[in-house]
Amino acid sequence: MGYYLNMIIRIKDLTKYYGKTKALQNINLEIKENETFGILGPNGAGKTTLISILTTILKPTSGTIFIGNYEISKKPNEIRKNIGVIFQEPSLDLDLTAYDNLYFHSKLYKIKNFKREIKKFLHLVDLWDKRDTTVNKFSGGMKRRLEIARGLLHKPKILFLDEPTLGLDPQMRYKIWEYIKKLKYITIILTTHYMEEADKLCDRVAIINNGEIVVKDYTRKLKEVIKGDIIEIKTNNQKLIQILKKKGYIKNITEKNGIIQLTVKEGKLKIPKIIELANKNKIKIDSVNLHEPTLDDVFLHYVGKTINEKEMNYKEEIKFRMKR
């Protein structure tokens, strides 16, 4: 999205403790101007704490942060003028119309030509026809789109999106992605637990686990780390795992809920061999799936797990609150 001119965010040795509990430890990160940067990690990894510090809501325990030319501890007000924030939970005034929500935001930031700007951004998110509708009549997706318009209204240099499609159905999620892709010449910091979302939108990502950055790089380079294709085999016979472990062409093998996942080179050529092995040992295979590495696979590789059911239940709780 645009051209990378320089580093707009520079974080050095950032640490945050809540009492004796470590939330972030030695975070070192540089984010380029006009790139979309993803912050990925399981629930409780430190993503929201990091965003809260970068948006001046929380103060770090130690470390230095520059946003543009301003050090965050010395010029927080200047930084606030140059950032837009879309929080994980809706923060709109539900009793106001879509237009009035943006109108009050324009007055807060003393936006010139506010009528023109409000119209422009409501058109951007396809809500101009709903400008006189009170927000309490909006769906979750419409509220999220309105928040994107509000976050962009004062023309920030950096837009923070904290789980921007949380609780939305897949169709609306894809629409939100299209709105985000339209944004040019702005730096976007995105937290998400949807790996596909990060893959579609982000130029680079950092994976955070237990308050530390595990890895950071361009998404394509991270997927190259897997070095092979992913084969997923559904079977109830665990004997197949032991047989496959003895094969030299299997680079990695895991099993969860009856799904065996293998990393191999030239996956299309290996599938017939695997099926032949299963038939030879009278092992029933229910299905076989082949795909190139995704960020889900990268996440599993570095963190050792995917987003588990406990985390998904937490997301469903947020989804329920968004619908109220």
N, C-alpha and C positions, 0 to 999 in steps of 0.2 A: 504494500500500500504506500506508494510514493517512493522517494529516494532517501537512503540513509545518509544524513548529513553529518551527524555527530552523536555522541552519547548524551541523551537528555536526562537519564537517571544513572547516578553512580552511587553504589552502596559499598561501603568498606567496613568489614569486621562488625556487622550489625548483630547485636545480641539483645534478647528480651527475656526477662524473668518475671513471673508473677509470684512474688514471695520467693520460695526456694524452687519453684517449678520452672523448668526451662521451656520456653515457647519457641525461641529462635536462637541459634548458636552460630556465630561466625559466618554470617551471610555476606558473601561478596558477589556483586552482580552489577553488570552494566547493560543498560537497555538503550537501543539506538533510536534516534529520532525517526518517526514515521513508520516504525515497524509494529506489528502486532505480536506481543509477547505473552505466552501462556505460562501460568503458574499452576502446576499440577501436583496433586498429592491426596492421600487418603484423608478422611475426616479427622481433624485434630492434628494434622501435620504441621500447621503453622501458617497456612495460606492467608486466612482472614486476619491473623495478627500482623502479617507483613503488609497487607493492603491497608490495614488501619493505621500503621505507622507511616506509610508512604502518603496517606491522605491527611496526615496531621491529627488524626483522632486519638492515637496513642503516642506516647513518648518512648523511645528505645531506652534500654538499660545502659547500653554503650554502643559505640560505633558512630560513623559519620555517613550522612546522606546528602547528596546534592541533587536537586531537581532543577534542571536548567543551570543557571548561575547562582542559585540560592541554596544555602545550607539550611536544611529543614529545621534545625533547632534555633536558628537565628532569624529566619524570615518566613515563618509559617503563614502569615497573612498574604504575602506575595505569592506563595505557592498555591494557596487556595484559589486565588484569582485565575490561575492557569491550569486548573484541573477540573474535570467533571467526574462525578461519581454516581454509579448506579449500584445501589446496595442489593444484597441478596434478597431481602424482603422489601416489598413495595413501600415507598415513603411518600406517596401522593396524598393530597387532600381529597378524600373520596366524595365530599359534599360539594366540591367545585367542579365546574366543567373542565374539559380538556384545555380549552383556550385559557381559562382563568388560572389554571395551574401554571401554565407557561407565562402568563402575564405577570403573576407575582414573582416568579423567578427572574423575569426581565427587569423588574423594578429593583430587586435585591442586588443585581449586578449592574444596574444603571445602563442597560443596553440601549444604544441609539437605534432608531428605526425599528423599534420592537415589533410593530405590526407586521412589517415585511419579514422580519426574522421568524416570528411565530408561524406565519403562513408557510414560509419555506420549509421549516422543520416538521410541521404537521403534514405537509405534502410528502416529505421524505419518508415518513413512516406510515403513509396512507391513512391518516386520521383527520384530514382536513374536513371531510364530510361529517365527522363526529365531533367537531370542535365545540358545539353547544350542548353536548351530552354530558351529564354528570358522570364522574369516574366510577361511582358505585354501581353503574350499569355496565361497566366494561368487563370483558373477560380477562383472565390472567394474561393472555398474550397481548391484548390491547393495552393493558396497564404497562406491560414491559416496553412496548413500543413507545408509549407516551413518555416513559422515563428516559428512554434513549433520546427522544427529541429534547426533553428538558435538560439532560446532561450535556447536550451539544449547543444549546441556545446561546451561551455566553462565549462560544468559540474557544474552548480550552485547547491547550497544546497537548494535554494528556487526558485520555478517557479511561477510567477504571471501571471494569465490568466484573462484578462479583457474582458468579454463577448466573449469567444473563438469561439462560433458558430453563432454569430450574422450575420444575412443576408444569412445564408446557408439554402439550402433546407433540409427537414427532413432526406433524405438518407445520404447526406454528413455529417449532424450533427451527426448521429449515427456512422459514420466512424471516425470522430474526437474523439468521446467518446472512441472508441476502442483504438485509439493511446494513449490517455491520460491514459487509464487503464493499458497500458503496462509499464508505468513509475514506476520504483521501487526505493526505497531508496532516495526519494526526497520529500520535502514538497511542496505541491501545494496550492496556494491561488487563489480561483476562484470566480469571480463575474459573476452573470448571472441573467437574468430575466426569464429564462426557469426553472420552478420548477422541471420538470422531469429531466433536466440535473443535477441539484443539487442532486436530489434523487438518480440518477444512479452513480454519481461520488464521492460525498462527504461523509466523515465519520461524520463530524460535520458541523453545519452551525450557523451563526449569522444573525438575521434579524435586519436590520437597518431601522429606520423610523424617519424623521425629525432630522437627525443628531445624534440620540441616538440608542444604542443597546436595542431592545425591548426584545429579548430572544436569548439564545445561548445554544445549546446542541447537542447530537447525534440525527441524523435524526429520528431514530426509536423511541426515547424517546419523541421527539416533536410530532410525530404522535399519540402516546399513550395519549397525552393530550386531544385529541378530544373525546376519550372514547366512541366509538361507530362506527357504519357504516353510510355512507352517502347515502341518497336516493334523487335522483333528479327526479322531476315530471314536465312534460311539460303540461301546461293547460292555457287556456285563461280566465278561471273562477276564479277570486280572492276570491270567497266565500270559496273555499277549505282551504285557509290559516286560515281564522277565525275558521273554524271547527276544523282543526288540532291543533290550539293553545290551544284548550280546553282539548286535550288528554294528559294525564300524561306521556305517554311513549315517547312523543316528547321532546327531550332535547334542541334542538335549531332549529329555522326555519328562513330562509331568502328567499327573492324573487328578481329576477332580469331578465328582458327581457322575462317574461313568464315562467321562470324556478323556481320552488319552491325547495329549498334545505333543507333537514331535517337531523338531527343527531339523531340516535336511536340505541338502543342495539338490537342485533339479527335482522338485517335488513330483512333477508329472511322471517322471520315470520311476520314482520310488514307490508310488501307490500300487502298481501291479505286483511288485515284489512283496509288499506288505500283505496284500490280499492273498497271494499265493501261500505265504507263510501261515496265515490264519487258516486257510482251507486245509493245508497239510496237517495242522494241529487240531483240526475240527473245532475251531473257534468261530463263533458267529459274530459277524460285524454288522451292526444295524445301519451305520452310515459313515461316509468318509467325506471330509471337506478340506479343500486346499485353498490357501490364500497367502498373499505376500505379507510380510510383517507390517503390523499397524502399531500405533502408539499404545494400544492395549498390551501388545506383546512386549514393547519396550518397557512399559510400566511394570509389568510382571517380572521382567528380567532384572530390573534394578531394585524394585521394592520387595519383590518376593510374594506379592499378592495383588489381586485386582480389588476394585471397590466391592467390599463384602456386603452380605445381606443386612447386617446391622446398620451400615452406612446408608443403604438404600431405604431402610425404614425411616431413618432420620430425614432423608430427602422427601419421603412421602408425607411426613409430618409438616414440613415446610409447604409442600404442595397444597395440603389441606388448608393451611393458614392463608395461602394466597387466594384461595377460592372464596373465602369468607367475605 
